[in-house]
Each structure stands twice: as structure tokens, then as C-alpha cells.
Amino acid sequence: MADTEIVGKASFDRIRYAQLWEDADVLLAALGDQRGKTLVSICSAGDNALAMLTLDPARIVAVDMSAAQIECLTIRMAAYRTLDHAGLLELLGSRPSARRAELLDRVARTLPDASQAFWAPLRTSVVRHGLGGVGKFEGYFRIFRRYLLPLAHRHATVDDLFVGRTKPERARFMRERWDNWRWRALLGVFFSRYCMGRLGRDPAFFDHVEGSVAAHVARRAVHAAVDLDPCDNPYLRWIMTGTHGSALPLPWRVDHFDTIRGRLDRIEIRRGTLEAFVATRDKANGFNLSDIFEYMGSEGFAAVYRSVIDAASSGARLVYWNMMVPRRAPADCAARIRRCRDIEERGKAMDKAFFYADFVVEEVA
């Protein structure tokens, strides 16, 4: 199958992403009204599948080829059922906690035996970093935060990044206090294709990338620190500090906690590729496709894209991100797809997960 191309190249036996690095606010705005409908989501750490419950769908099918990523969603669902909101944030790592071991044990006791066996060896890491901090990608940012960021900026300067300012004031802060030669050198080395591939993502994820990864990250960092307000950005805050401030990702916010907890039985988890869902001949009204198309060659992408269209109901929305590999509807699908330009532009302007270069929303004609 075309979307299994990456399976033979990258490792999927450990948690790669322990939290979602795609903005659920942007995703939900793009999916639109989905009350009573069927949605499909790439699982990853599960946060955006949980966020999609706030759209009041009849069903969400969460798909992932990685058993480790599926376990992230499984334990999140158990945590929503078992803990109050404050406890959930502490277990996830969004807030400091002296009782994370107790919270983890309470949740783990409700899991199936296989899930308990998966999390048992990770107990020390979860207690130290939270469920949202135990992935390879989060570990990559932890190395950056602990060992490299102090070479460029003092703690006081990092804290000042998250002081409320107007856009002109943020531009001045970036120019006069942040964007020094040490910061630029740090970006050039640590966010290179080599370092990010081996420490953060996987070398195979960059097979189809052209251009400098570090230069791309540098441009997007300016967008996050100037065009957007860092005070409102939970993703930037976690990268720089290891926890969230007052801003939280959408599914972790208190105003959505009861809604998500009350609708957990609408999530159906399937281990396998996206094409495995297509093969069931189910139809869906909306797809959260994450950034999976970046990991495919052009022919594989086209084949998977066509199969998704075949599994989509009329009017279904396809939502996905591109970081450095440009992917949009193949030419032979143009007549079947309408590009939602206004939604895309609004999404890109507000997207707090700043490292993506493009945000794509397409509707099945």
C-alpha cells in the first residue's frame, strides 16, 4: 500500500510524539460543523482526536500504524475518565506536580493489561516529565532547553519572551534582545536536518524535504515571536520552559474537559495505515490528516490522496499541514476538490504551532 512507504524506513516502536504539535483551534475551525457525522483522525498522541469531540460528531476513527502512539490516546482517555481537570494537567506535564506518581498509578489501574505493560517501563519518565513529555520529539526539545538555550539567553530573557507586548514591541524585543549571533548559531546547528532527524523526528521523515530545515525554523520562530503573541502560545511555551503557561492546547482547557469526558465512547481506535480505513469502505465527513503526506514520495502521496477521496462523503473536509514538503491535491483530483482558501488563510494567520509552512483545507465536491 502506498502509505506504508514510511513504515520500512522509520521506527514506530516508541513514542515519537507524546503530545500534539498541531493547533487544534485551527483544525476545528477548518473542519466546520460536524454534528452527528463521522470523522477520521491520524492518532499521533491523541490530543486532536479528543479535541474533535467538541464538534459533537457521532463517531471519530483514530488511526495510527504505531502501537506506541495509540497507547498515548488510550491512557489519555483513561485519565479523562479517572481524574479531575487539575489532576489531568499535572499528569500530562502541563503543570508541575509532586503527586504525578499517584495520579499515574490511579489511571494505570484502569487500563487493560497490555497497556499497563506498555507504560510500566516508562513510569519514571512520566513521573519526571508528564505524559506529554516522554516522546522522542519532546526529549529533543528538552536537550535544546537544558543545554543549548542557556548558551544564547539567560533565564530572565526567556521569561521576558512571554511578557505581554504589542506587535511593534515584540518586533523590537526580537531585534534587540533575542536575535543575537548565539541564537542564530544555535538554530543552525540544533535545528539542522541531521540533528532534528536523529534526535527529534526520524531521518526518513526528511527524505522528500528540499532546502534548509534550520533556515525554515528560524523564519517560523520570528513568526511565532512577533506576528503571534507568545503569551497565547502553549507550544512555544513548552519548547522554551517545559510546561504550559496560562495558555493551553484546546483539549487540555477546563472549558472542554467535561464535554470531552462525556463523549469518549465515540472514539474508535484502529491500529493500521490510513489505507486500512479506506479498505473498510466506511465513509467520513472530515479528515484530520496531520502532516502524513510529507513522508511520502509524490506517487505514493497521489495514490493515498485518491483513496481518501474515495472514502470521503460529498462535502467532506480534508485538513492537513505541510512543514517543508509542498503537498496539495494531485492534478487528476482537481475536478473533485474545492480549495477552501479563506479558511486556509485564517488558519495560517492564527496557527500557534508555528513551524508549519502551509496549512491545507480542501473540500470534496
KOLBAVEX-91297 format. One record per residue: residue in three letters; x, y, z of N, C-alpha, C in turn. Coordinates in steps of 0.02 Angstrom, whole numbers, plus 50000, padded with zeros to 5 digits. Example, Ala and Ser with C-alpha at 12.3 -4.5 7.8 and 13.67 -1.06 7.14 Angstrom:
REM residues 2
ALA506604971650390506154977550390506604983550390;SER506424988850354506844994750357506455000250394;
END
This chain:
REM residues 365
MET500424994050000500005000050000500445006250000;ALA500205011449968500625017349958500825020750023;ASP500365021050072500535024850132500955020850181;THR501145014750162501605010850203502325012150184;GLU502445016750138503125018250116503575019950174;ILE503325023850221503745026150277503865020550327;VAL503445015250328503495010050379504165006450375;GLY504405005350314505035001850307505645006150319;LYS505545012650328506105017250335506185019950406;ALA505635021250441505655024350507505435019350560;SER505655020650622505485016450678504835018950710;PHE504385014150725503745015950756503635012050821;ASP504185009750852504125005450911504165009450976;ARG504215016050973504235020151033503805026251022;ILE503675029851076503275035951070503695041251035;ARG503465043450978503815048650942503565055550964;TYR502905056250969502595062550991502165060951052;ALA502335063751109501945062551170501395067751180;GLN501385072751137500835077551134500785079951062;LEU500225083051047500105085350978500445092050966;TRP500805092550910501135098750891500785101850831;GLU500125100950829499695104150779499125107450816;ASP498965113450798498495117650835497775115450825;ALA497465112950878496775110450873496275116050859;ASP496415122150881495965127650865495905128650790;VAL496465128050756496475128850683496125122950650;LEU496265116950675495955110850647495195111150651;LEU494925112850710494205112750719493855118150677;ALA494175123950672493895129250630493865127050558;ALA494365123150537494385120850467493875115350454;LEU493755110950502493285105450492492565107950489;GLY492415113350525491745116250523491235112050561;ASP490605112750541490055109450576490065101950561;GLN490175097850612490215090550603489745086950652;ARG489225090350674488755087250720488425081050690;GLY488475075450727488165069250705488515065650648;LYS489115067750631489455064950573490035060450593;THR490375057550544490945053050555491585056650535;LEU492075056450580492715059650568493275054550574;VAL493805055750537494405051650540494995056050561;SER495405053550607495985057350630496595052950634;ILE497155055350607497785052150623497875052850699;CYS498035047350732498025047350805498585051450835;SER499205049950817499795052950848499715052250924;ALA499765057650963499695057051035498965057151058;GLY498505058451012497795058051028497455064551045;ASP497845069851055497535076151078497025078951029;ASN497185078650964496725081650916496105077250904;ALA496175070750912495575066550910495115068250968;LEU495395069551026494995071651084494685078451072;ALA495075083051043494805089751028494215089350980;MET494245084750933493705084150883493045082050914;LEU493065079250975492435077551009492015083751024;THR492345089551030491965095651045491535097750986;LEU491645094950927491225096350868490575092350869;ASP490495087950919489895083850928489775079050869;PRO490295075550846490185070550793489865064250822;ALA489595060050778489335053650801489895048850816;ARG490455049450778491005044650784491645047750760;ILE492195045950795492865047850772493275041450768;VAL493555040150710494005034450700494715037050703;ALA495085035050755495785037050764496235031550737;VAL496645033150687497045028250651497785029750661;ASP498175024650674498905025450676499235018650668;MET499795018650631500165012550622500615010950682;SER500685015650728501115014750785500715012750847;ALA500865006950875500535004750936500695009450994;ALA501305012250994501505016851047501085023151047;GLN500945025850987500525031850983499805030351004;ILE499565024450987498895022551008498845022051084;GLU499385019751116499395019451189499345026451220;CYS499615031451186499555038351211498825040551214;LEU498435038851164497725040551165497355036251217;THR497535029851221497195025451269497265027851340;ILE497875029951360497965032151429497655039051440;ARG497635043251388497295049751395496555048651408;MET496245044251372495535042951382495405040451453;ALA495845036151478495785033751547495885039451597;ALA496345044051582496465049751627495865054451629;TYR495545055651572494945059851572494395056651614;ARG494345050051612493815046651650493965046451725;THR494615046351743494815044851812494955051151853;LEU495235056351822495495062151858495045068251849;ASP495125073051894494825079551882495295083551836;HIS495085089651818495465093451769496155095151795;ALA496225097151858496875098951886497345092851884;GLY497075087151903497485081051901497695079151831;LEU497245080151783497415078751713498015082951691;LEU497995089451705498545093851684499205091851718;GLU499165089851780499775087651815500055081351784;LEU499625076551769499855070251740500145071351670;LEU499835075751632500075077051564500745080751565;GLY500885084351619501505088151623501415095451610;SER500805097551598500665104551586500785108851647;ARG500715105751707500825109251770501325105251813;PRO501735108551852502175104951898501755100751946;SER502035095251970501655090952015502115086952061;ALA501915086452124502255082252172501895075552181;ARG501335074652145500935068652154500825064952088;ARG501265065952040501165062951974501185055351977;ALA501605052552020501635045252027500965042452050;GLU500655045852099500005043652124499475044152069;LEU499485049752032498995050651978499085045351924;LEU499705044051906499845038951854499595032151877;ASP499725030351939499515023851964498755023151964;ARG498415028551983497675028351982497415027051912;VAL497705030451863497475029551794497685022751767;ALA498295020751780498555014451752498155008451775;ARG497895008651837497495003051862496865001851821;THR496635006851785496015006151745496165003751674;LEU496795003051655496985001251587496974993751577;PRO496894991451515496984984351500497694982051517;ASP497774975551527498424972851547498974974751498;ALA498824974451433499334976051383499564983351388;SER499094987851402499264994851409499664996051474;GLN499474992651527499874993251589500584990951577;ALA500664985551539501334982951525501724987951482;PHE501394991551438501734996551397501995002251440;TRP501585004751486501765010751524502215009351583;ALA502235003251608502635001651668503365003551660;PRO503705001951605504415003951598504515011451591;LEU503975015151575504025022351565503815026351627;ARG503695022751682503415026051741503875031651766;THR504515030351771504985035451797504975041651752;SER504965040551687504965046251640504315050151644;VAL503755046651651503115050151657503095054251721;VAL503325051351776503325054951840503765061251834;ARG504315060751798504775066351792504525071651743;HIS504255069551686504105074251632503355074851616;GLY502935070351641502235070351622502115066151560;LEU501495064151550501335060251490501505064051426;GLY501445070651428501575074751369502305076151357;GLY502755073351399503465074851391503905068951377;VAL503615062951365504025056851361504165054551290;GLY503975058551240504115056551171504815058551148;LYS505015055751092505675057451064505705064851046;PHE505165067551017505155074550997505205079151058;GLU504855077551111504885081551172505575080951205;GLY505885075151200506565074351225507055078651187;TYR506945079351123507355083751081507315090951104;PHE506715093251119506635100051144506935100651215;ARG506915095351253507205095551320507965096551317;ILE508285093151271509015094051261509145101351242;PHE508755103951196508825110951175508745115651234;ARG508225114551274508055119151328508575118851384;ARG508835113051399509285112251456510005114151440;TYR510235112151381510955112551368511145117951317;LEU510695119751272510885124351219510585131251227;LEU509945131651244509625138151252510005142651302;PRO510265140051358510635144351405511275147251374;LEU511525144351320512115147151287511935153551249;ALA511295154251232511075160151194510725165251237;HIS510355162951289509955167651329509925165551402;ARG509915170451445509815169251516509085167551530;HIS508975164551588508275162851606507835169051607;ALA508095174651629507695180751632507475182951562;THR507905182051513507715183851444507185179251417;VAL507245172851433506735168051411506065169851443;ASP506075171351507505455173351541505155179651508;ASP505585184251489505355190451459505025189351391;LEU505195183951358504865182351294504115181851303;PHE503895179751362503185178551374502845184151414;VAL503135190051410502815196051438502375199151384;GLY501775201351402501315204151353501585210451321;ARG501575210651254501815216451216501385217351153;THR501395223351126501085224451061501545221551007;LYS501285220950946501695218150892502325222250880;PRO502295228950876502915232750868503405231650925;GLU503155231050986503595229751043503905222751039;ARG503515217951014503795211151006504345211150953;ALA504245214950899504755215450847505395218550875;ARG505325223450916505905226750946506265221950994;PHE505885218351034506185213351080506575208151040;MET506275205650987506615200650946507265203550916;ARG507225209550891507805212650858508355214450908;GLU508175217150965508675219951011508905215151065;ARG508475210251083508665206151140508705198651125;TRP508365196451072508335189251061508765186851003;ASP508725190150947509035187550886509775189350882;ASN510175186650930510895187850929511255182350891;TRP511905182950885512285178150844512285171250876;ARG512255170850943512245164450976511585160650962;TRP511025164450961510385161450945510385158850873;ARG510655162750827510665160650757511115154550747;ALA511675154350783512115148550778511775142350807;LEU511425143250862511065137650893510555134750844;LEU510175139050812509675136750764510005132950707;GLY510565135550683510895132550626511145125550640;VAL511345124350702511615117750719511075113050743;PHE510705115050795510245110450827509625108950786;PHE509415113750745508825112550704509015110950632;SER509605108250623509815105850557509445099350542;ARG509445097450479509135091150458509455085250496;TYR510115085550506510475079950538510245079250611;CYS510275084650649510095084250720509355082850730;MET508925086350694508205085250702508005078150682;GLY508325075550629508155068850606508355063550656;ARG508925064350688509175059150733508935059950805;LEU508855066050827508655067250896507915068550905;GLY507585071350853506895073550861506385069550824;ARG506445069150759505945065550720506235058850698;ASP506385058050635506715052050609507035054150543;PRO507635051850528507955053850465507505052650404;ALA507115047250405506695045650348506155050850336;PHE505965054550388505445059550380505675065450337;PHE506325065850323506595071350283506795069150212;ASP506595063050194506795060550128506565064950071;HIS505995068250078505715072150023505765079650035;VAL506165081650085506255088650101506805091650060;GLU506685097650033507205101449998507305107950035;GLY507935110350035508085116650069508305115550141;SER508475121050174508745120850242508195120550294;VAL508215115250335507745114650390507855120250441;ALA508485121650456508645126750506508405133650485;ALA508485135350420508255141750395507495142250400;HIS507165136750386506435136650391506215137850464;VAL506535134450512506355135250582506485142450604;ALA507045145350581507205152250600506665157050577;ARG506425156250516505895160650490505255159750530;ARG505085153550545504455152350580504495154550653;ALA505095154450683505175156850751505035164250756;VAL505235168050706505075175150704504315176150700;HIS503985172150659503265172550654502935171250722;ALA503185166150759502895164450824503015169750876;ALA503585173150872503765177950924503535185150909;VAL503385186550846503195193350827502485193750800;ASP502335189950748501665190250719501135187650767;LEU501315182350804500875179650855501105181950924;ASP500675181650973500845183651041501095177451078;PRO501735177251099501985171451136501595169851199;CYS501275174851229500885173651290500305168851277;ASP500065168551215499495164351197499695157751165;ASN500345156151167500595150551128500855144951173;PRO500445139851185500655134351229501235130351200;TYR501275129951134501805125951102502485129251111;LEU502515135751099503145139351109503345139251183;ARG502855139951227503005139951299503305133251319;TRP503025127751295503295121151313504005120351287;ILE504135122451226504805121851198505315125551241;MET505125131451263505595135751299505635134251374;THR505095131551404505075130751477504925123651500;GLY504625119451458504475112651479503785111751510;THR503405117151517502715116751540502305121951502;HIS501665122051514501235127251485501135132951534;GLY501025138751507500835144451550500075144651556;SER499805150651552499085151451558498715148951496;ALA499065148651440498765146151378498865138651373;LEU498345135151353498365127851347498135125651278;PRO498365119951254498075117051193497325115851205;LEU496935116251153496205116151160495935110251201;PRO496145103951188495835098551226496045098251299;TRP496535102151319496765102251389496435107951429;ARG496015111951397495715117651432495105115451474;VAL495005118851529494495116951576493795117451545;ASP493695122251500493025123151472492815117551425;HIS493295113251404493125107551361493175100851398;PHE493375100951461493525094751497492905090251503;ASP492355092951527491755088851537491465086451471;THR491495090651420491235088651354491625082751327;ILE492275083151330492695077751304492575071451345;ARG492575072051410492475066151453491805062751439;GLY491295066751426490635063851414490545060651346;ARG491025061651300490955058951232491505054051214;LEU491885051651262492455047251247492255040851212;ASP491635038451226491435032151194491295032851120;ARG491345039051093491265040051021491915038950983;ILE492465038051018493115036950984493215029450973;GLU493375027750912493545020950893494275020850870;ILE494685016950904495405016850889495555010850844;ARG495915012350789496115007050743496865007550731;ARG497205002050742497915001950725497984999850652;GLY498365003750615498475002250545498595008650506;THR498655007950441498775013650398498115017050380;LEU498165022850352497565026350329497215022350276;GLU497585018950234497275014850183496885009050212;ALA497075006750272496695001450305495995003850320;PHE495915010250339495245012950349494875013150283;VAL495205015450231494885015950165494625009050143;ALA495015003850158494824997150135494184994650168;THR493974997650224493364995550257492744997950220;ARG492845002550173492295005650134491845010050176;ASP492075011850236491725016950275491785023650240;LYS491315028050254491345034850227491405039750285;ALA491795045050274491895050050326491735056950300;ASN491565061450346491385068350329491945073250341;GLY492465071050375493025075450388493645071350405;PHE494225073750384494855070150394495375074950424;ASN495645073150482496245076350508496835072050487;LEU497215074450436497745070350407498445072450431;SER498465076650482499105078650512499575080950457;ASP500195078550457500675080250405500935074050370;ILE500515068750366500745062250342500975062450269;PHE500715067050229500895067050158501625069050147;GLU501925072450195502625074450189503095068450188;TYR502875062950216503305057150222503275052550161;MET502895054550111502795050350052503105053449991;GLY503325049349945503515051849880502905054249842;SER503015057649787502455060749751501955055549725;GLU502195049849702501735044649676501345041449734;GLY501695040049789501345037249846500825041949874;PHE501005048349878500535053449902499915053549858;ALA500005053549792499435053949747498975047949755;ALA499275042049765498865036049773498465036249837;VAL498785038249892498435038649956497895044049953;TYR498045049749923497565055149918496935052849881;ARG497035049349826496445046849788496035042049831;SER496365037849870495995033149911495595036749966;VAL495875042249992495505046150042494885049250010;ILE494955051949950494385054849915493835049549905;ASP494035043449890493555038049880493185036349944;ALA493505037750002493195036250067492835042350096;ALA492795047750059492505053950084491795054950058;SER491355057050101490685058950081490705065550043;SER490185066950006490145073349971490155079050022;GLY490575084050010490635089650056491125088550112;ALA491455082650114491925081250168492525085950164;ARG492795087650222493385091950226494015087750239;LEU494535089250202495195086350213495645091950241;VAL495935090750300496345095750333497035092650346;TYR497565096150324498235093650337498745099250333;TRP499345097850360499885102750364500475100450321;ASN500855105350296501505104050265502025108150302;MET502565104950321503105108650353503605111150301;MET503885106450261504375108450211504275105150144;VAL503825100350140503685096950077502995099250052;PRO502965102749996502315105349972501875099649946;ARG501295098749977500825093649955500135096749951;ARG499815096049894499115098049884498795093049837;ALA498145093649826497785088849785498135087649719;PRO498245081249700498555079749635498135082549578;ALA498455083849523498105086949466497505082849443;ASP497555076249445496995072149420496405072049469;CYS496485075149528495935075549576495615082549577;ALA495875087049536495665094149540494915094949530;ALA494625091049487493915091749474493475089249531;ARG493785085449577493395082549633493495086549697;ILE493905091849695494105095349756494005102849748;ARG493765105949802493735113249804494205115649859;ARG494665120049842495125122749892494775128149933;CYS494825127649998494495132450043494995137850062;ARG495115142550017495655147450026495555151950087;ASP494945154350097494825158850153494965155350220;ILE494745149150225494865145350287495605144150297;GLU495955142550243496675141550246497035147750271;GLU496865153450243497215159550261497085161450334;ARG496465160650356496315162050427496695157250472;GLY496715150950451497075145950491497815147350496;LYS498125149050440498845150450441499005156550484;ALA498565161450482498685167550521498645166450596;MET498245161550618498145160450690498515154350717;ASP498825150450673499125144050692499705144950741;LYS499615142650802500125143450854500665138050849;ALA500535132550814501055127550801501445130050741;PHE501915134350755502185139150707502655136250656;PHE502895130150664503415127750619503165125250552;TYR502515124950542502245122750478502235128350427;ALA502435126850366502455131950314501785132850279;ASP501375127550280500745127950243500205124050280;PHE499595126550273499005123450303498495122650248;VAL498245116550239497835114950181497145112650203;VAL496635115650173495935113550184495615112650116;GLU495395106650102495085105050038494425101550050;GLU493935103050008493255100250015493085096049955;VAL492795090249968492605085749915491985088449880;ALA492035089249815491485092249777490895087449774;
END
